[in-house]
Amino acid sequence: MADVNRGDRPLSPHASIYRWPLNSIMSILHRATGTAMTLAAVLIVWWFLAAATSPEYFAMVDGLLTSWLGDLVFFGSLLALWFHFFNGIRHLIWDTGAGFDDENVTRTAIGALVLAAVLTVITLIAI
Protein backbone atom coordinates (compact mmCIF):
# COMPACT_ATOMS: atom_id res chain seq x y z
CA MET A 1 0.00 0.00 0.00
CA ALA A 2 1.20 3.50 -0.72
CA ASP A 3 2.76 5.62 2.01
CA VAL A 4 -0.10 7.82 3.19
CA ASN A 5 2.03 10.13 5.33
CA ARG A 6 4.07 11.98 2.72
CA GLY A 7 6.42 14.53 4.15
CA ASP A 8 6.39 15.86 7.69
CA ARG A 9 2.66 15.83 8.29
CA PRO A 10 1.73 14.88 11.84
CA LEU A 11 0.06 11.56 12.50
CA SER A 12 -3.39 11.43 14.05
CA PRO A 13 -3.29 11.48 17.86
CA HIS A 14 -3.45 8.03 19.36
CA ALA A 15 -5.24 7.18 22.62
CA SER A 16 -1.89 6.69 24.34
CA ILE A 17 -0.69 10.24 23.63
CA TYR A 18 -4.00 12.08 23.47
CA ARG A 19 -5.08 13.71 26.75
CA TRP A 20 -8.69 12.77 27.32
CA PRO A 21 -10.99 15.58 28.47
CA LEU A 22 -12.28 15.15 32.01
CA ASN A 23 -15.86 15.07 30.77
CA SER A 24 -15.22 12.05 28.53
CA ILE A 25 -13.56 10.22 31.42
CA MET A 26 -16.59 11.00 33.60
CA SER A 27 -18.92 9.68 30.90
CA ILE A 28 -17.01 6.42 30.60
CA LEU A 29 -16.87 6.03 34.39
CA HIS A 30 -20.61 6.70 34.64
CA ARG A 31 -21.35 3.83 32.29
CA ALA A 32 -18.78 1.55 33.92
CA THR A 33 -20.13 2.20 37.43
CA GLY A 34 -23.66 1.46 36.27
CA THR A 35 -22.49 -1.89 34.94
CA ALA A 36 -20.44 -2.61 38.06
CA MET A 37 -23.42 -1.90 40.33
CA THR A 38 -25.51 -4.35 38.29
CA LEU A 39 -22.89 -7.05 38.82
CA ALA A 40 -22.79 -6.25 42.56
CA ALA A 41 -26.58 -6.58 42.66
CA VAL A 42 -26.23 -10.06 41.15
CA LEU A 43 -23.87 -10.98 44.02
CA ILE A 44 -26.40 -9.73 46.57
CA VAL A 45 -29.19 -11.74 44.92
CA TRP A 46 -26.87 -14.78 44.94
CA TRP A 47 -26.39 -14.27 48.69
CA PHE A 48 -30.18 -14.16 49.24
CA LEU A 49 -30.75 -17.25 47.09
CA ALA A 50 -28.05 -19.11 49.00
CA ALA A 51 -29.80 -18.18 52.26
CA ALA A 52 -33.01 -19.66 50.90
CA THR A 53 -31.33 -22.84 49.63
CA SER A 54 -29.45 -24.48 52.48
CA PRO A 55 -27.31 -23.57 55.49
CA GLU A 56 -24.21 -25.17 53.96
CA TYR A 57 -24.53 -23.33 50.66
CA PHE A 58 -25.24 -20.07 52.50
CA ALA A 59 -22.13 -20.56 54.66
CA MET A 60 -20.02 -20.99 51.52
CA VAL A 61 -21.44 -17.93 49.74
CA ASP A 62 -21.39 -15.83 52.91
CA GLY A 63 -17.77 -16.82 53.52
CA LEU A 64 -16.83 -15.70 50.02
CA LEU A 65 -18.74 -12.41 50.14
CA THR A 66 -17.44 -11.50 53.60
CA SER A 67 -13.81 -12.34 52.77
CA TRP A 68 -11.26 -9.67 51.90
CA LEU A 69 -12.14 -10.09 48.22
CA GLY A 70 -15.85 -9.58 48.94
CA ASP A 71 -15.02 -6.54 51.08
CA LEU A 72 -12.99 -5.11 48.21
CA VAL A 73 -15.81 -5.72 45.74
CA PHE A 74 -18.39 -4.08 47.99
CA PHE A 75 -16.07 -1.14 48.73
CA GLY A 76 -15.78 -0.60 44.98
CA SER A 77 -19.55 -0.96 44.67
CA LEU A 78 -20.09 1.67 47.35
CA LEU A 79 -17.71 4.06 45.61
CA ALA A 80 -19.46 3.34 42.30
CA LEU A 81 -22.85 4.01 43.88
CA TRP A 82 -21.88 7.43 45.21
CA PHE A 83 -20.08 8.39 41.99
CA HIS A 84 -23.01 7.30 39.85
CA PHE A 85 -25.39 9.24 42.11
CA PHE A 86 -23.48 12.53 41.95
CA ASN A 87 -22.67 12.22 38.26
CA GLY A 88 -26.36 11.51 37.66
CA ILE A 89 -27.21 14.78 39.40
CA ARG A 90 -24.88 16.51 36.93
CA HIS A 91 -26.86 14.93 34.10
CA LEU A 92 -30.16 16.04 35.64
CA ILE A 93 -28.88 19.61 35.78
CA TRP A 94 -27.80 19.35 32.16
CA ASP A 95 -31.29 18.13 31.25
CA THR A 96 -32.56 21.56 32.26
CA GLY A 97 -30.18 23.13 29.73
CA ALA A 98 -27.93 24.67 32.38
CA GLY A 99 -24.27 24.16 33.20
CA PHE A 100 -22.79 23.44 29.79
CA ASP A 101 -19.98 26.00 29.88
CA ASP A 102 -16.48 24.51 30.17
CA GLU A 103 -15.76 25.94 33.62
CA ASN A 104 -18.99 24.59 35.11
CA VAL A 105 -18.56 21.18 33.51
CA THR A 106 -15.06 20.84 34.98
CA ARG A 107 -16.09 22.16 38.39
CA THR A 108 -19.05 19.78 38.69
CA ALA A 109 -16.92 16.84 37.49
CA ILE A 110 -14.33 17.46 40.18
CA GLY A 111 -17.11 18.03 42.71
CA ALA A 112 -18.74 14.71 41.84
CA LEU A 113 -15.42 12.88 42.26
CA VAL A 114 -14.65 14.55 45.59
CA LEU A 115 -18.16 14.06 46.98
CA ALA A 116 -18.15 10.40 45.94
CA ALA A 117 -14.85 9.81 47.75
CA VAL A 118 -15.90 11.73 50.86
CA LEU A 119 -19.30 10.05 51.15
CA THR A 120 -17.73 6.63 50.59
CA VAL A 121 -15.43 7.23 53.56
CA ILE A 122 -18.31 8.61 55.68
CA THR A 123 -20.48 5.60 54.82
CA LEU A 124 -17.67 3.18 55.75
CA ILE A 125 -17.19 4.98 59.06
CA ALA A 126 -20.93 4.86 59.75
CA ILE A 127 -21.05 1.12 59.05
C-alpha positions in Angstrom: 0.0 0.0 0.0 1.2 3.5 -0.7 2.8 5.6 2.0 -0.1 7.8 3.2 2.0 10.1 5.3 4.1 12.0 2.7 6.4 14.5 4.2 6.4 15.9 7.7 2.7 15.8 8.3 1.7 14.9 11.8 0.1 11.6 12.5 -3.4 11.4 14.1 -3.3 11.5 17.9 -3.4 8.0 19.4 -5.2 7.2 22.6 -1.9 6.7 24.3 -0.7 10.2 23.6 -4.0 12.1 23.5 -5.1 13.7 26.7 -8.7 12.8 27.3 -11.0 15.6 28.5 -12.3 15.1 32.0 -15.9 15.1 30.8 -15.2 12.1 28.5 -13.6 10.2 31.4 -16.6 11.0 33.6 -18.9 9.7 30.9 -17.0 6.4 30.6 -16.9 6.0 34.4 -20.6 6.7 34.6 -21.4 3.8 32.3 -18.8 1.5 33.9 -20.1 2.2 37.4 -23.7 1.5 36.3 -22.5 -1.9 34.9 -20.4 -2.6 38.1 -23.4 -1.9 40.3 -25.5 -4.3 38.3 -22.9 -7.0 38.8 -22.8 -6.3 42.6 -26.6 -6.6 42.7 -26.2 -10.1 41.2 -23.9 -11.0 44.0 -26.4 -9.7 46.6 -29.2 -11.7 44.9 -26.9 -14.8 44.9 -26.4 -14.3 48.7 -30.2 -14.2 49.2 -30.8 -17.3 47.1 -28.0 -19.1 49.0 -29.8 -18.2 52.3 -33.0 -19.7 50.9 -31.3 -22.8 49.6 -29.4 -24.5 52.5 -27.3 -23.6 55.5 -24.2 -25.2 54.0 -24.5 -23.3 50.7 -25.2 -20.1 52.5 -22.1 -20.6 54.7 -20.0 -21.0 51.5 -21.4 -17.9 49.7 -21.4 -15.8 52.9 -17.8 -16.8 53.5 -16.8 -15.7 50.0 -18.7 -12.4 50.1 -17.4 -11.5 53.6 -13.8 -12.3 52.8 -11.3 -9.7 51.9 -12.1 -10.1 48.2 -15.8 -9.6 48.9 -15.0 -6.5 51.1 -13.0 -5.1 48.2 -15.8 -5.7 45.7 -18.4 -4.1 48.0 -16.1 -1.1 48.7 -15.8 -0.6 45.0 -19.6 -1.0 44.7 -20.1 1.7 47.4 -17.7 4.1 45.6 -19.5 3.3 42.3 -22.9 4.0 43.9 -21.9 7.4 45.2 -20.1 8.4 42.0 -23.0 7.3 39.9 -25.4 9.2 42.1 -23.5 12.5 41.9 -22.7 12.2 38.3 -26.4 11.5 37.7 -27.2 14.8 39.4 -24.9 16.5 36.9 -26.9 14.9 34.1 -30.2 16.0 35.6 -28.9 19.6 35.8 -27.8 19.4 32.2 -31.3 18.1 31.3 -32.6 21.6 32.3 -30.2 23.1 29.7 -27.9 24.7 32.4 -24.3 24.2 33.2 -22.8 23.4 29.8 -20.0 26.0 29.9 -16.5 24.5 30.2 -15.8 25.9 33.6 -19.0 24.6 35.1 -18.6 21.2 33.5 -15.1 20.8 35.0 -16.1 22.2 38.4 -19.1 19.8 38.7 -16.9 16.8 37.5 -14.3 17.5 40.2 -17.1 18.0 42.7 -18.7 14.7 41.8 -15.4 12.9 42.3 -14.6 14.5 45.6 -18.2 14.1 47.0 -18.1 10.4 45.9 -14.8 9.8 47.7 -15.9 11.7 50.9 -19.3 10.1 51.2 -17.7 6.6 50.6 -15.4 7.2 53.6 -18.3 8.6 55.7 -20.5 5.6 54.8 -17.7 3.2 55.8 -17.2 5.0 59.1 -20.9 4.9 59.8 -21.0 1.1 59.1 
